[in-house]
Amino acid sequence: MTKLLRPLLVLFVLLLAAPAVQAQFYQTPGPNSPTSKDEVQLYQTPDGKLSGRVSIPDAKLGVLVQPEGREWREFRMVWLKIIAGALILGPIAVLAIFYLIRGTIRIQGGRSGRPVPRFSGMDRFAHWTTAVSFLLMALTGLILTFGRMLLIPLIGHPNFTMLAEASKYMHNFFSVPFVLGLVLIFVLWVRDNIPEKADLVWLKTLGGVLSKSGEHPEAGRFNAGQKGVFWAVVFGGFALSLTGFLLMMPFAVTGIGGMQILHVAHGVVAALMIALIIGHIYIGTIGMEGAFDAMGSGVVDENWAKDHHRRWYEEQLRNGRANEDERLRHRAAE
Amino acid sequence: MARMKFLCDAERCIECNACVTACKNEHDIPWGINRRRVITLKDGVPGERSISMACMHCNDPPCAAVCPVDCFYQTADGVVLHSKDLCIGCGYCFYACPFGAPQYPQATNFGGRGKMDKCTFCTGGPEADNTMEEYQKYGTNRLAEGKLPLCAEMCSTRALMAGDGDVLADIYKERTVRRGYGSGAWGWSTAYGQNDRGDAFGPGREGTGGS
């Protein structure tokens, strides 16, 4: 009898226990359980950085999710291209229109043939060191920014990788002569670039560029426009160097957020500097007769000096550095 | 066609780091590169969770978007791969990646960081499947052998799963129903939330992975 009863009892107990087992297997939602999809972590878009601890010796890998990367992507893919594109094509278009209207700014009364020394060998070394490295870095930087869009369809992926890799190395290595030239420029010319009262007059008339009679406000060795270029190059160049060297040593100083900010700053300042230098190149070459001589041979024409830097020219006369120098006259005649 | 995804259930991850070790061993990853890592949140305080993180093989990969040389591509299974022949090691993909997946063999050499390396979902690279060249650059190609990524295959608690996203979602749904709550897995909305359009893309084509 007991032999028959035992399995029945076991079955009875199991049947009684079944709901309890079921309840243990499928838990009922607690008070903190999510009621909608938005409350489930799996589907949430994190607003901020989510970091924790990693056992591997690389602290930056402790960042689990960094949604800021999306904003940096937006900058790199959209804003940088718009900003850089506008700051390059804009000035070129404006200068082209200006050139068509105004043409080359001529020397009043033509060239006299009498030389006035303007920039020494050291001055020109500093200028061209900075200039050549800046132009190369601007070009290589633009290749890395716009190359995928403009060059890959033309030359293909493998060729562009070669170009981009060379650009990356050139961009990094030319930073050294750039900084050297920048320091030299600052030391050599800061004395003549202190703002003064006459600069206000120059700025009000925009250096006389709009006057048809060819009147120029008086200026010392550097006019207000050149002083503007000087300080923009000093501060912009310093900002580019600082951000650039920090980008070259990734994660040495900042974390991921800092690297993104450095890249944004580097890109925007570089675009502004390119726009400035386009204007600088224009006025130093086709924009103004006789201006290139200053940085080319280092010697300018007397009439050019009288036109654009009358006060500086008179100083040179008083100090006996103009007109009297036979040696320079011979060199200019060659 | 399957849409390959990773899912790490933080309710199950015990921070044993076996996935990290398995990955390093399987692909002969050099010192300093971590294709996969285990991150512990709220370490030592109530609510501590660990989660294993690698490349999530996003639908709209930020790395592929920002790459200046366009070296990324996505397979028909939705796996995001890249060509080490095209990569110039600029580091942009690391700035854009939400999960910190891209790795570089050198810390710094005046800006030279070597070719980027990241999780391949055990799918190798653009070279022919299971060749020595592919192995040396990208590690083994388990998918070509019909196997899933090793990190997930050997996970002792089945916290880390890899495979078709629909299957993973079903498994995870069953788990959350049984537990009664669903939190504890990160990254899916970031990786797969946008543009789940279902068409694969290759170099030169804007697009997203299959669903």
Interface residues (C-beta under 8 A of the other chain):
Chain A: F25 Y26 Q27 T28 P29 G30 N32 S33 P34 V40 Q41 L42 Y43 Q44 T45 P46 L50 S51 G52 R53 V54 S55 I56 D58 K60 L61 G62 V63 L64 V65 Q66 P67 G69 R70 W72 R73 R76 M77 L144 T145 G147 R148 I152 H157 P158 F160 T161 A164 E165 K168 Y169 N172 F173 L247 M248 M249 P250 A252 I256 M259 Q260 H263
Chain B: E15 N17 V20 G32 N34 R37 V38 I39 T40 L41 K42 D43 I51 M53 P62 A65 V66 C67 P68 V69 D70 C71 D85 L86 C87 I88 G89 C90 G91 Y92 F94 Y95 A96 C97 P98 F99 G100 A107 T108 F110 G111 G112 R113 Y172 T176 V177 R178 R179 G180 Y181 G182 S183 G184 A185 W186 G187 W188 S189 T190 G193 P203 G204
